[in-house]
């Protein structure tokens, strides 16, 4: 959780003028989590994370990521079988953010027929 949250924040810092609303960023991050982490986040939120205010959701994710960093163990990071290719949550989130950025770039670029 810690690594995914930090990477997600780094991606946002790389594109500070993305114009993606905060509620959508939180939803994108949440949707990129695996089922176990989604259940953990919802349990910590006392219900659904998306039912919280944006500030409360960010604070909860920040706190959970911080706790995960301080209390990480071998159980928190599952071992992967060698020779098996898997896309982890961080890579999945990074690809989603990149795809969104490309869509915004296409929307902002005027077509040659309009010039």
MOPAC internal coordinates of N, CA, C and O (Angstrom, degrees):
PM7 1SCF
backbone

  N    0.0000 0     0.00 0     0.00 0    0    0    0
  C    1.4420 1     0.00 0     0.00 0    1    0    0
  C    1.5368 1   109.99 1     0.00 0    2    1    0
  O    1.2310 1   120.59 1   135.07 1    3    2    1
  N    1.3227 1   116.47 1   -44.93 1    3    2    1
  C    1.4635 1   120.66 1  -178.49 1    5    3    2
  C    1.5267 1   110.75 1   -58.72 1    6    5    3
  O    1.2310 1   120.76 1   130.96 1    7    6    5
  N    1.3222 1   116.16 1   -49.04 1    7    6    5
  C    1.4621 1   120.22 1  -176.76 1    9    7    6
  C    1.5282 1   111.03 1   -64.02 1   10    9    7
  O    1.2310 1   120.38 1   138.63 1   11   10    9
  N    1.3216 1   116.88 1   -41.37 1   11   10    9
  C    1.4647 1   120.39 1   179.73 1   13   11   10
  C    1.5238 1   110.76 1   -64.71 1   14   13   11
  O    1.2310 1   119.74 1   135.68 1   15   14   13
  N    1.3246 1   118.10 1   -44.32 1   15   14   13
  C    1.4645 1   121.95 1  -178.85 1   17   15   14
  C    1.5280 1   110.95 1   -65.30 1   18   17   15
  O    1.2310 1   120.21 1   136.57 1   19   18   17
  N    1.3386 1   117.21 1   -43.43 1   19   18   17
  C    1.4619 1   120.23 1   179.33 1   21   19   18
  C    1.5248 1   111.31 1   -65.16 1   22   21   19
  O    1.2310 1   120.44 1   138.99 1   23   22   21
  N    1.3113 1   116.77 1   -41.01 1   23   22   21
  C    1.4683 1   120.36 1   178.55 1   25   23   22
  C    1.5261 1   110.13 1   -65.24 1   26   25   23
  O    1.2310 1   120.40 1   139.93 1   27   26   25
  N    1.3062 1   116.85 1   -40.07 1   27   26   25
  C    1.4590 1   121.41 1   178.64 1   29   27   26
  C    1.5330 1   110.59 1   -61.97 1   30   29   27
  O    1.2310 1   120.51 1   136.62 1   31   30   29
  N    1.3312 1   116.63 1   -43.38 1   31   30   29
  C    1.4667 1   120.22 1   178.41 1   33   31   30
  C    1.5341 1   110.82 1   -66.87 1   34   33   31
  O    1.2310 1   120.13 1   142.36 1   35   34   33
  N    1.3317 1   117.35 1   -37.64 1   35   34   33
  C    1.4645 1   120.80 1   177.10 1   37   35   34
  C    1.5229 1   111.14 1   -61.94 1   38   37   35
  O    1.2310 1   120.38 1   138.25 1   39   38   37
  N    1.3246 1   116.88 1   -41.75 1   39   38   37
  C    1.4616 1   120.74 1   178.60 1   41   39   38
  C    1.5266 1   110.89 1   -63.18 1   42   41   39
  O    1.2310 1   120.32 1   142.32 1   43   42   41
  N    1.3121 1   116.99 1   -37.68 1   43   42   41
  C    1.4627 1   120.11 1   177.88 1   45   43   42
  C    1.5328 1   110.69 1   -66.86 1   46   45   43
  O    1.2310 1   120.58 1   141.63 1   47   46   45
  N    1.3348 1   116.50 1   -38.37 1   47   46   45
  C    1.4658 1   119.89 1   178.86 1   49   47   46
  C    1.5241 1   111.79 1   -67.26 1   50   49   47
  O    1.2310 1   120.17 1   151.06 1   51   50   49
  N    1.3237 1   117.28 1   -28.94 1   51   50   49
  C    1.4611 1   120.92 1   179.40 1   53   51   50
  C    1.5293 1   111.70 1   -71.17 1   54   53   51
  O    1.2310 1   120.57 1   157.67 1   55   54   53
  N    1.3058 1   116.51 1   -22.33 1   55   54   53
  C    1.4592 1   121.12 1  -178.92 1   57   55   54
  C    1.5336 1   108.13 1  -132.46 1   58   57   55
  O    1.2310 1   120.06 1  -108.13 1   59   58   57
  N    1.3488 1   117.48 1    71.87 1   59   58   57
  C    1.4686 1   119.99 1  -172.46 1   61   59   58
  C    1.5238 1   114.41 1   -67.96 1   62   61   59
  O    1.2310 1   119.30 1   160.73 1   63   62   61
  N    1.3132 1   118.93 1   -19.27 1   63   62   61
  C    1.4606 1   121.45 1  -178.05 1   65   63   62
  C    1.5244 1   111.45 1  -106.10 1   66   65   63
  O    1.2310 1   120.51 1  -141.19 1   67   66   65
  N    1.3161 1   116.63 1    38.81 1   67   66   65
  C    1.4614 1   121.50 1  -175.23 1   69   67   66
  C    1.5222 1   113.82 1   -72.41 1   70   69   67
  O    1.2310 1   119.68 1   158.25 1   71   70   69
  N    1.3053 1   118.21 1   -21.75 1   71   70   69
  C    1.4684 1   124.09 1   179.48 1   73   71   70
  C    1.5254 1   113.68 1    60.52 1   74   73   71
  O    1.2310 1   120.11 1  -160.28 1   75   74   73
  N    1.3138 1   117.39 1    19.72 1   75   74   73
  C    1.4596 1   120.93 1   175.05 1   77   75   74
  C    1.5236 1   106.96 1   -86.52 1   78   77   75
  O    1.2310 1   119.82 1   -54.51 1   79   78   77
  N    1.3379 1   117.95 1   125.49 1   79   78   77
  C    1.4656 1   119.58 1  -178.37 1   81   79   78
  C    1.5262 1   111.66 1   -60.69 1   82   81   79
  O    1.2310 1   120.99 1   -31.52 1   83   82   81
  N    1.3311 1   115.71 1   148.48 1   83   82   81
  C    1.4639 1   120.79 1  -177.93 1   85   83   82
  C    1.5216 1   112.11 1   -58.82 1   86   85   83
  O    1.2310 1   119.95 1   141.61 1   87   86   85
  N    1.3390 1   117.70 1   -38.39 1   87   86   85
  C    1.4647 1   119.21 1  -179.08 1   89   87   86
  C    1.5212 1   110.81 1   -62.55 1   90   89   87
  O    1.2310 1   120.40 1   145.19 1   91   90   89
  N    1.3446 1   116.83 1   -34.81 1   91   90   89
  C    1.4598 1   120.41 1   179.41 1   93   91   90
  C    1.5286 1   111.10 1   -73.07 1   94   93   91
  O    1.2310 1   120.42 1   143.28 1   95   94   93
  N    1.3253 1   116.80 1   -36.72 1   95   94   93
  C    1.4641 1   120.14 1   176.43 1   97   95   94
  C    1.5279 1   110.80 1   -61.81 1   98   97   95
  O    1.2310 1   120.93 1   136.02 1   99   98   97
  N    1.3459 1   115.82 1   -43.98 1   99   98   97
  C    1.4666 1   119.81 1   178.32 1  101   99   98
  C    1.5294 1   109.79 1   -61.89 1  102  101   99
  O    1.2310 1   120.46 1   137.63 1  103  102  101
  N    1.3231 1   116.73 1   -42.37 1  103  102  101
  C    1.4675 1   120.66 1  -179.46 1  105  103  102
  C    1.5250 1   110.89 1   -65.31 1  106  105  103
  O    1.2310 1   119.92 1   138.69 1  107  106  105
  N    1.3301 1   117.76 1   -41.31 1  107  106  105
  C    1.4643 1   121.10 1   178.33 1  109  107  106
  C    1.5216 1   110.20 1   -61.58 1  110  109  107
  O    1.2310 1   120.58 1   134.53 1  111  110  109
  N    1.3338 1   116.50 1   -45.47 1  111  110  109
  C    1.4624 1   119.40 1   179.01 1  113  111  110
  C    1.5250 1   110.35 1   -61.54 1  114  113  111
  O    1.2310 1   120.50 1   131.79 1  115  114  113
  N    1.3246 1   116.65 1   -48.21 1  115  114  113
  C    1.4632 1   121.73 1  -178.44 1  117  115  114
  C    1.5273 1   110.94 1   -59.64 1  118  117  115
  O    1.2310 1   120.33 1   135.61 1  119  118  117
  N    1.3270 1   116.98 1   -44.39 1  119  118  117
  C    1.4695 1   120.38 1  -179.10 1  121  119  118
  C    1.5222 1   112.76 1   -66.50 1  122  121  119
  O    1.2310 1   120.28 1   157.86 1  123  122  121
  N    1.3359 1   117.08 1   -22.14 1  123  122  121
  C    1.4613 1   120.58 1   178.28 1  125  123  122
  C    1.5198 1   114.26 1   -82.51 1  126  125  123
  O    1.2310 1   120.55 1   170.64 1  127  126  125
  N    1.3314 1   116.55 1    -9.36 1  127  126  125
  C    1.4632 1   120.24 1   179.56 1  129  127  126
  C    1.5185 1   110.75 1   -76.24 1  130  129  127
  O    1.2310 1   120.86 1   -26.06 1  131  130  129
  N    1.3257 1   115.96 1   153.94 1  131  130  129
  C    1.4629 1   118.28 1   174.91 1  133  131  130
  C    1.5337 1   109.15 1   -75.76 1  134  133  131
  O    1.2310 1   120.89 1   -11.34 1  135  134  133
  N    1.3025 1   115.90 1   168.66 1  135  134  133
  C    1.4684 1   121.39 1  -173.34 1  137  135  134
  C    1.5296 1   112.10 1   -59.77 1  138  137  135
  O    1.2310 1   120.01 1   140.58 1  139  138  137
  N    1.3269 1   117.59 1   -39.42 1  139  138  137
  C    1.4607 1   120.91 1   179.80 1  141  139  138
  C    1.5249 1   111.22 1   -62.20 1  142  141  139
  O    1.2310 1   120.51 1   134.36 1  143  142  141
  N    1.3372 1   116.63 1   -45.64 1  143  142  141
  C    1.4608 1   119.95 1   179.81 1  145  143  142
  C    1.5255 1   111.68 1   -67.62 1  146  145  143
  O    1.2310 1   120.15 1   142.82 1  147  146  145
  N    1.3376 1   117.33 1   -37.18 1  147  146  145
  C    1.4671 1   119.77 1   176.66 1  149  147  146
  C    1.5219 1   110.45 1   -60.07 1  150  149  147
  O    1.2310 1   120.62 1   136.32 1  151  150  149
  N    1.3313 1   116.41 1   -43.68 1  151  150  149
  C    1.4647 1   119.73 1   179.08 1  153  151  150
  C    1.5234 1   110.65 1   -64.67 1  154  153  151
  O    1.2310 1   120.00 1   141.14 1  155  154  153
  N    1.3218 1   117.60 1   -38.86 1  155  154  153
  C    1.4644 1   121.49 1   178.91 1  157  155  154
  C    1.5275 1   111.04 1   -65.21 1  158  157  155
  O    1.2310 1   120.60 1   136.58 1  159  158  157
  N    1.3189 1   116.45 1   -43.42 1  159  158  157
  C    1.4658 1   120.65 1   179.87 1  161  159  158
  C    1.5250 1   110.02 1   -64.82 1  162  161  159
  O    1.2310 1   120.29 1   134.58 1  163  162  161
  N    1.3239 1   117.06 1   -45.42 1  163  162  161
  C    1.4642 1   120.35 1   179.51 1  165  163  162
  C    1.5248 1   111.46 1   -62.90 1  166  165  163
  O    1.2310 1   120.58 1   140.96 1  167  166  165
  N    1.3297 1   116.50 1   -39.04 1  167  166  165
  C    1.4681 1   120.01 1   178.48 1  169  167  166
  C    1.5308 1   110.13 1   -65.07 1  170  169  167
  O    1.2310 1   120.43 1   137.36 1  171  170  169
  N    1.3182 1   116.78 1   -42.64 1  171  170  169
  C    1.4677 1   120.24 1   179.16 1  173  171  170
  C    1.5344 1   111.06 1   -67.25 1  174  173  171
  O    1.2310 1   120.69 1   150.67 1  175  174  173
  N    1.3257 1   116.28 1   -29.33 1  175  174  173
  C    1.4649 1   120.64 1   179.56 1  177  175  174
  C    1.5231 1   111.54 1   -79.01 1  178  177  175
  O    1.2310 1   120.39 1   170.14 1  179  178  177
  N    1.3238 1   116.86 1    -9.86 1  179  178  177
  C    1.4607 1   119.75 1  -177.85 1  181  179  178
  C    1.5118 1   111.57 1    73.42 1  182  181  179
  O    1.2310 1   120.06 1  -151.91 1  183  182  181
  N    1.2889 1   117.49 1    28.09 1  183  182  181
  C    1.4683 1   124.22 1  -177.25 1  185  183  182
  C    1.5083 1   107.98 1   151.06 1  186  185  183
  O    1.2310 1   120.55 1    36.22 1  187  186  185
  N    1.3007 1   116.55 1  -143.78 1  187  186  185
  C    1.4615 1   120.20 1   179.43 1  189  187  186
  C    1.5322 1   110.54 1   -84.50 1  190  189  187
  O    1.2310 1   120.48 1   -45.16 1  191  190  189
  N    1.3258 1   116.69 1   134.84 1  191  190  189
  C    1.4616 1   120.95 1   178.40 1  193  191  190
  C    1.5228 1   110.55 1   -59.68 1  194  193  191
  O    1.2310 1   120.27 1   138.07 1  195  194  193
  N    1.3187 1   117.09 1   -41.93 1  195  194  193
  C    1.4551 1   120.62 1  -175.64 1  197  195  194
  C    1.5274 1   111.97 1   -70.08 1  198  197  195
  O    1.2310 1   119.65 1   171.44 1  199  198  197
  N    1.3178 1   118.27 1    -8.56 1  199  198  197
  C    1.4558 1   121.91 1   174.36 1  201  199  198
  C    1.5206 1   112.22 1   -82.93 1  202  201  199
  O    1.2310 1   120.33 1   170.58 1  203  202  201
  N    1.3143 1   116.98 1    -9.42 1  203  202  201
  C    1.4676 1   122.43 1   179.24 1  205  203  202
  C    1.5278 1   109.80 1   -86.12 1  206  205  203
  O    1.2310 1   120.88 1   -17.55 1  207  206  205
  N    1.3204 1   115.93 1   162.45 1  207  206  205
  C    1.4641 1   119.46 1   173.02 1  209  207  206
  C    1.5252 1   108.44 1   -67.68 1  210  209  207
  O    1.2310 1   120.71 1   -17.97 1  211  210  209
  N    1.3148 1   116.24 1   162.03 1  211  210  209
  C    1.4629 1   120.67 1  -179.22 1  213  211  210
  C    1.5221 1   110.40 1   -59.74 1  214  213  211
  O    1.2310 1   120.63 1   136.00 1  215  214  213
  N    1.3258 1   116.40 1   -44.00 1  215  214  213
  C    1.4635 1   120.39 1  -178.81 1  217  215  214
  C    1.5267 1   111.10 1   -64.34 1  218  217  215
  O    1.2310 1   120.61 1   137.69 1  219  218  217
  N    1.3363 1   116.43 1   -42.31 1  219  218  217
  C    1.4671 1   120.33 1   179.65 1  221  219  218
  C    1.5245 1   110.79 1   -66.37 1  222  221  219
  O    1.2310 1   120.23 1   140.45 1  223  222  221
  N    1.3315 1   117.16 1   -39.55 1  223  222  221
  C    1.4700 1   120.85 1   179.08 1  225  223  222
  C    1.5219 1   110.85 1   -64.69 1  226  225  223
  O    1.2310 1   120.39 1   135.69 1  227  226  225
  N    1.3437 1   116.86 1   -44.31 1  227  226  225
  C    1.4689 1   120.21 1   178.36 1  229  227  226
  C    1.5217 1   110.81 1   -62.90 1  230  229  227
  O    1.2310 1   120.66 1   136.11 1  231  230  229
  N    1.3289 1   116.34 1   -43.89 1  231  230  229
  C    1.4690 1   120.05 1  -179.64 1  233  231  230
  C    1.5270 1   110.49 1   -62.27 1  234  233  231
  O    1.2310 1   120.26 1   138.72 1  235  234  233
  N    1.3278 1   117.11 1   -41.28 1  235  234  233
  C    1.4641 1   120.58 1   179.51 1  237  235  234
  C    1.5274 1   110.74 1   -64.72 1  238  237  235
  O    1.2310 1   120.02 1   134.07 1  239  238  237
  N    1.3225 1   117.56 1   -45.93 1  239  238  237
  C    1.4654 1   120.49 1   179.12 1  241  239  238
  C    1.5192 1   111.17 1   -63.22 1  242  241  239
  O    1.2310 1   120.70 1   140.10 1  243  242  241
  N    1.3202 1   116.26 1   -39.90 1  243  242  241
  C    1.4650 1   120.33 1   178.04 1  245  243  242
  C    1.5300 1   110.72 1   -62.53 1  246  245  243
  O    1.2310 1   121.01 1   135.38 1  247  246  245
  N    1.3236 1   115.67 1   -44.62 1  247  246  245
  C    1.4664 1   120.00 1  -179.83 1  249  247  246
  C    1.5249 1   111.36 1   -66.08 1  250  249  247
  O    1.2310 1   120.43 1   137.50 1  251  250  249
  N    1.3283 1   116.78 1   -42.50 1  251  250  249
  C    1.4711 1   119.44 1   179.18 1  253  251  250
  C    1.5219 1   111.07 1   -64.83 1  254  253  251
  O    1.2310 1   120.22 1   139.62 1  255  254  253
  N    1.3258 1   117.18 1   -40.38 1  255  254  253
  C    1.4633 1   120.44 1   178.95 1  257  255  254
  C    1.5247 1   110.32 1   -65.01 1  258  257  255
  O    1.2310 1   120.71 1   138.85 1  259  258  257
  N    1.3223 1   116.24 1   -41.15 1  259  258  257
  C    1.4586 1   120.44 1   178.92 1  261  259  258
  C    1.5276 1   110.80 1   -63.72 1  262  261  259
  O    1.2310 1   120.58 1   135.80 1  263  262  261
  N    1.3176 1   116.49 1   -44.20 1  263  262  261
  C    1.4650 1   120.12 1   177.79 1  265  263  262
  C    1.5180 1   111.18 1   -63.30 1  266  265  263
  O    1.2310 1   120.30 1   140.36 1  267  266  265
  N    1.3155 1   117.04 1   -39.64 1  267  266  265
  C    1.4515 1   121.11 1   178.73 1  269  267  266
  C    1.5239 1   110.51 1   -63.18 1  270  269  267
  O    1.2310 1   120.30 1   141.57 1  271  270  269
  N    1.3244 1   117.04 1   -38.43 1  271  270  269
  C    1.4593 1   120.85 1   179.12 1  273  271  270
  C    1.5250 1   110.83 1   -66.52 1  274  273  271
  O    1.2310 1   120.51 1   136.56 1  275  274  273
  N    1.3293 1   116.64 1   -43.44 1  275  274  273
  C    1.4588 1   120.47 1  -177.25 1  277  275  274
  C    1.5196 1   113.29 1   -73.40 1  278  277  275
  O    1.2310 1   119.92 1   151.89 1  279  278  277
  N    1.3066 1   117.76 1   -28.11 1  279  278  277
  C    1.4587 1   121.19 1  -175.87 1  281  279  278
  C    1.5208 1   113.12 1  -116.92 1  282  281  279
  O    1.2310 1   120.05 1  -156.54 1  283  282  281
  N    1.3353 1   117.52 1    23.46 1  283  282  281
  C    1.4536 1   119.62 1  -178.33 1  285  283  282
  C    1.5317 1   110.13 1   -65.35 1  286  285  283
  O    1.2310 1   121.74 1   -31.04 1  287  286  285
  N    1.3032 1   114.27 1   148.96 1  287  286  285
  C    1.4605 1   120.98 1   179.59 1  289  287  286
  C    1.5217 1   108.54 1  -148.84 1  290  289  287
  O    1.2310 1   120.91 1    -0.47 1  291  290  289
  N    1.2950 1   115.87 1   179.53 1  291  290  289
  C    1.4610 1   119.49 1   177.97 1  293  291  290
  C    1.5220 1   111.03 1   -64.40 1  294  293  291
  O    1.2310 1   120.11 1   149.38 1  295  294  293
  N    1.3319 1   117.39 1   -30.62 1  295  294  293
  C    1.4698 1   120.11 1   178.68 1  297  295  294
  C    1.5189 1   111.28 1   -68.92 1  298  297  295
  O    1.2310 1   119.71 1   149.88 1  299  298  297
  N    1.3262 1   118.17 1   -30.12 1  299  298  297
  C    1.4668 1   121.87 1  -177.81 1  301  299  298
  C    1.5205 1   111.90 1   -75.63 1  302  301  299
  O    1.2310 1   120.23 1   155.60 1  303  302  301
  N    1.3327 1   117.17 1   -24.40 1  303  302  301
  C    1.4576 1   120.42 1   179.51 1  305  303  302
  C    1.5240 1   108.34 1  -116.44 1  306  305  303
  O    1.2310 1   120.07 1   -78.00 1  307  306  305
  N    1.3346 1   117.47 1   102.00 1  307  306  305
  C    1.4570 1   120.49 1  -176.99 1  309  307  306
  C    1.5215 1   111.77 1   -65.50 1  310  309  307
  O    1.2310 1   121.46 1   -37.04 1  311  310  309
  N    1.3143 1   114.81 1   142.96 1  311  310  309
  C    1.4505 1   120.78 1   178.16 1  313  311  310
  C    1.5288 1   108.82 1   -79.82 1  314  313  311
  O    1.2310 1   121.20 1   -37.99 1  315  314  313
  N    1.3350 1   115.31 1   142.01 1  315  314  313
  C    1.4545 1   120.72 1   179.21 1  317  315  314
  C    1.5168 1   109.05 1  -104.20 1  318  317  315
  O    1.2310 1   121.53 1   -37.57 1  319  318  317
  N    1.3078 1   114.67 1   142.43 1  319  318  317
  C    1.4588 1   119.43 1   177.73 1  321  319  318
  C    1.5198 1   108.92 1   -70.41 1  322  321  319
  O    1.2310 1   120.84 1   -39.50 1  323  322  321
  N    1.3251 1   116.00 1   140.50 1  323  322  321
  C    1.4589 1   118.62 1   179.84 1  325  323  322
  C    1.5230 1   109.35 1   -69.32 1  326  325  323
  O    1.2310 1   121.14 1   -35.39 1  327  326  325
  N    1.3267 1   115.43 1   144.61 1  327  326  325
  C    1.4528 1   120.51 1   179.59 1  329  327  326
  C    1.5153 1   113.69 1    85.38 1  330  329  327
  O    1.2310 1   119.85 1   176.36 1  331  330  329
  N    1.3222 1   117.89 1    -3.64 1  331  330  329
  C    1.4580 1   120.92 1   179.79 1  333  331  330
  C    1.5160 1   108.44 1  -103.33 1  334  333  331
  O    1.2310 1   121.04 1   -53.24 1  335  334  333
  N    1.3098 1   115.61 1   126.76 1  335  334  333
  C    1.4599 1   119.98 1   178.59 1  337  335  334
  C    1.5147 1   108.70 1   -91.62 1  338  337  335
  O    1.2310 1   120.95 1   -51.22 1  339  338  337
  N    1.3176 1   115.79 1   128.78 1  339  338  337
  C    1.4549 1   120.90 1   179.57 1  341  339  338
  C    1.5159 1   109.09 1  -138.53 1  342  341  339
  O    1.2310 1   121.03 1   -33.60 1  343  342  341
  N    1.3181 1   115.63 1   146.40 1  343  342  341
  C    1.4540 1   121.21 1   176.04 1  345  343  342
  C    1.5136 1   106.84 1   -99.54 1  346  345  343
  O    1.2310 1   120.37 1   -62.67 1  347  346  345
  N    1.3224 1   116.89 1   117.33 1  347  346  345
  C    1.4538 1   118.65 1  -179.79 1  349  347  346
  C    1.5248 1   109.69 1   -83.06 1  350  349  347
  O    1.2310 1   120.90 1    -8.84 1  351  350  349
  N    1.3111 1   115.89 1   171.16 1  351  350  349
  C    1.4633 1   121.90 1  -174.86 1  353  351  350
  C    1.5222 1   111.88 1   -61.23 1  354  353  351
  O    1.2310 1   119.96 1   143.94 1  355  354  353
  N    1.3199 1   117.68 1   -36.06 1  355  354  353
  C    1.4612 1   120.85 1  -178.85 1  357  355  354
  C    1.5271 1   110.51 1   -65.06 1  358  357  355
  O    1.2310 1   120.50 1   133.68 1  359  358  357
  N    1.3334 1   116.65 1   -46.32 1  359  358  357
  C    1.4579 1   119.79 1   179.53 1  361  359  358
  C    1.5232 1   111.39 1   -65.05 1  362  361  359
  O    1.2310 1   120.65 1   141.72 1  363  362  361
  N    1.3284 1   116.36 1   -38.28 1  363  362  361
  C    1.4558 1   120.82 1   177.85 1  365  363  362
  C    1.5238 1   110.64 1   -63.26 1  366  365  363
  O    1.2310 1   120.18 1   134.78 1  367  366  365
  N    1.3293 1   117.27 1   -45.22 1  367  366  365
  C    1.4627 1   121.06 1   178.30 1  369  367  366
  C    1.5238 1   111.26 1   -64.05 1  370  369  367
  O    1.2310 1   120.53 1   139.11 1  371  370  369
  N    1.3241 1   116.59 1   -40.89 1  371  370  369
  C    1.4608 1   120.28 1   179.98 1  373  371  370
  C    1.5233 1   110.42 1   -62.16 1  374  373  371
  O    1.2310 1   120.15 1   138.32 1  375  374  373
  N    1.3177 1   117.31 1   -41.68 1  375  374  373
  C    1.4649 1   119.55 1   179.91 1  377  375  374
  C    1.5245 1   111.02 1   -67.56 1  378  377  375
  O    1.2310 1   120.05 1   144.65 1  379  378  377
  N    1.3350 1   117.52 1   -35.35 1  379  378  377
  C    1.4672 1   120.37 1   178.07 1  381  379  378
  C    1.5299 1   111.10 1   -67.23 1  382  381  379
  O    1.2310 1   120.34 1   138.36 1  383  382  381
  N    1.3204 1   116.96 1   -41.64 1  383  382  381
  C    1.4655 1   120.59 1   178.68 1  385  383  382
  C    1.5285 1   109.77 1   -65.75 1  386  385  383
  O    1.2310 1   119.97 1   138.88 1  387  386  385
  N    1.3362 1   117.66 1   -41.12 1  387  386  385
  C    1.4636 1   120.85 1   178.01 1  389  387  386
  C    1.5280 1   110.82 1   -61.98 1  390  389  387
  O    1.2310 1   120.34 1   137.65 1  391  390  389
  N    1.3304 1   116.96 1   -42.35 1  391  390  389
  C    1.4618 1   120.73 1   179.14 1  393  391  390
  C    1.5184 1   110.98 1   -63.33 1  394  393  391
  O    1.2310 1   120.38 1   139.27 1  395  394  393
  N    1.3286 1   116.88 1   -40.73 1  395  394  393
  C    1.4629 1   120.14 1   177.43 1  397  395  394
  C    1.5245 1   111.24 1   -64.17 1  398  397  395
  O    1.2310 1   120.25 1   137.87 1  399  398  397
  N    1.3172 1   117.12 1   -42.13 1  399  398  397
  C    1.4590 1   120.99 1   179.58 1  401  399  398
  C    1.5268 1   110.84 1   -62.60 1  402  401  399
  O    1.2310 1   120.22 1   140.51 1  403  402  401
  N    1.3340 1   117.19 1   -39.49 1  403  402  401
  C    1.4595 1   120.75 1   178.23 1  405  403  402
  C    1.5221 1   110.78 1   -65.43 1  406  405  403
  O    1.2310 1   120.22 1   141.28 1  407  406  405
  N    1.3243 1   117.19 1   -38.72 1  407  406  405
  C    1.4695 1   120.25 1   177.92 1  409  407  406
  C    1.5185 1   110.48 1   -63.14 1  410  409  407
  O    1.2310 1   120.16 1   136.47 1  411  410  409
  N    1.3241 1   117.29 1   -43.53 1  411  410  409
  C    1.4578 1   120.47 1   179.20 1  413  411  410
  C    1.5213 1   111.08 1   -64.69 1  414  413  411
  O    1.2310 1   120.48 1   141.15 1  415  414  413
  N    1.3270 1   116.68 1   -38.85 1  415  414  413
  C    1.4600 1   119.77 1   178.39 1  417  415  414
  C    1.5282 1   110.53 1   -61.82 1  418  417  415
  O    1.2310 1   120.44 1   138.50 1  419  418  417
  N    1.3386 1   116.75 1   -41.50 1  419  418  417
  C    1.4628 1   120.13 1   179.28 1  421  419  418
  C    1.5201 1   111.50 1   -66.99 1  422  421  419
  O    1.2310 1   120.22 1   145.07 1  423  422  421
  N    1.3189 1   117.19 1   -34.93 1  423  422  421
  C    1.4621 1   120.53 1   178.87 1  425  423  422
  C    1.5203 1   111.62 1   -69.39 1  426  425  423
  O    1.2310 1   120.06 1   144.60 1  427  426  425
  N    1.3165 1   117.49 1   -35.40 1  427  426  425
  C    1.4567 1   121.87 1  -176.30 1  429  427  426
  C    1.5241 1   112.91 1   -83.17 1  430  429  427
  O    1.2310 1   119.46 1   159.29 1  431  430  429
  N    1.3144 1   118.64 1   -20.71 1  431  430  429
  C    1.4644 1   122.35 1  -178.76 1  433  431  430
  C    1.5145 1   109.53 1   -84.25 1  434  433  431
  O    1.2310 1   119.54 1   -62.04 1  435  434  433
  N    1.3570 1   118.48 1   117.96 1  435  434  433
  C    1.4658 1   119.38 1   179.20 1  437  435  434
  C    1.5123 1   110.52 1   -70.20 1  438  437  435
  O    1.2310 1   120.49 1   -34.59 1  439  438  437
  N    1.3016 1   116.66 1   145.41 1  439  438  437
  C    1.4641 1   119.57 1   179.05 1  441  439  438
  C    1.5220 1   109.64 1   -73.42 1  442  441  439
  O    1.2310 1   119.80 1   -21.38 1  443  442  441
  N    1.3033 1   117.99 1   158.62 1  443  442  441
  C    1.4600 1   122.54 1  -176.18 1  445  443  442
  C    1.5355 1   111.48 1   -65.33 1  446  445  443
  O    1.2310 1   120.16 1   152.42 1  447  446  445
  N    1.3053 1   117.30 1   -27.58 1  447  446  445
  C    1.4694 1   119.50 1   179.78 1  449  447  446
  C    1.5207 1   111.45 1   -71.14 1  450  449  447
  O    1.2310 1   119.71 1   158.21 1  451  450  449
  N    1.3405 1   118.15 1   -21.79 1  451  450  449
  C    1.4496 1   121.37 1   179.18 1  453  451  450
  C    1.5145 1   111.85 1   -85.26 1  454  453  451
  O    1.2310 1   119.86 1   163.47 1  455  454  453
  N    1.3341 1   117.87 1   -16.53 1  455  454  453
  C    1.4642 1   121.83 1  -176.42 1  457  455  454
  C    1.4873 1   112.14 1   -81.92 1  458  457  455
  O    1.2310 1   120.10 1   180.00 1  459  458  457

